[in-house]
């Protein structure tokens, strides 16, 4: 397994991370496969494990904590997130100091650890002053409950506003950003990657396989596979357009020409940019993990990357007047 430095921080994380967002925690066989995947991920050098307090009502954190409990804590990079509702109370959501302080304690209990390596604001909270949120996170660093903090899906403007608050109040620095990134969603290439590089922030990306679209399991003219997330998540089903599936078919052929499968090919493509620190994958069974790990040995040529740009009609946005 290869490792990359988290921006300008000293922390090093595996290029591939394993995320845990269990939706069916009642299925014992699925839990056993997921636990096996976590152990095999560790055995193959993955040290970065990501979760969130809102996943499956906290059950995902508890599951991950139990699965990691027997592994050496000092060899793990554990992360979770705060923002989405965790209860029915009016303060059981958002990025207020109250919710952050209560949520971190619950996450630490769920994950069976004394501290988190990374702690993310899951989304931006327009109802809470930035100084309140960032001061709370900086205080958690002082308390030793987290080592680094970051944000997920914040715009470059929101990030730069946060940086001004941090500098003005002398707070511990923001260290990492977690955006969505895959062949179908490349918005971070227009501006965000440049902003992160300029400020030394690590970039750990979620959904590098586009919610499963880039695994090749969804094919033109064929029914949605039973048990797949597209059978119960409308967001994924909406992506299964004829145009998208046609792109997937062409990408599958490119992967086969390269001697690999589409998932490995898509992950290797996302890792081609060294400004990307790590990719959070969602392997819930060992066979998926094995496919993901093959990305470590792949390198796409400049010609292949150009073909992918052409397939998606991608050009980095530059505003030009006159």
Number of C-alpha atoms within 10 A of each C-alpha: 15 13 16 18 17 23 22 13 13 9 15 17 23 22 25 29 25 23 24 24 22 22 13 12 14 9 9 10 10 15 18 14 16 23 20 16 23 25 17 16 23 19 11 13 18 24 23 25 26 22 26 25 27 23 18 17 16 19 21 24 29 19 20 24 20 15 20 20 13 9 12 8 14 8 12 17 19 23 23 26 25 25 22 18 16 19 11 8 8 9 16 18 20 24 29 20 18 15 20 23 16 12 21 22 14 15 26 20 15 19 28 17 15 13 23 22 20 22 28 23 26 23 17 19 17 9 9 13 11 19 17 14 21 26 18 20 30 20 15 21 21 12 11 13 20 22 19 23 25 23 23 21 17 19 15 16 11 12 20 15 12 18 16 12 17 19 11 10 11 11 18 19 18 22 23 25 25 24 21 19 21 21 19 16 13 15 16 21 14 13 14 19 20 14 16 22 15 10 14 17 22 26 27 23 25 23 19 27 27 18 19 17 23 28 20 16 15 20 17 16 8 8 8 16 12 8 8 13 16 20 12 10 11 10 11 16 16 9 16 17 11 12 10 16 19 14 16 21 17 13 22 21 14 18 19 13 10 15 11 17 22 27 26 24 28 23 27 22 21 21 22 14 11 10 20 23 25 27 28 25 23 24 21 22 18 18 11 16 21 16 18 24 21 16 23 16 10 18 14 16 11 9 9 15 13 11 14 18 13 11 13 14 8 13 11 11 10 8 5 5 4 2
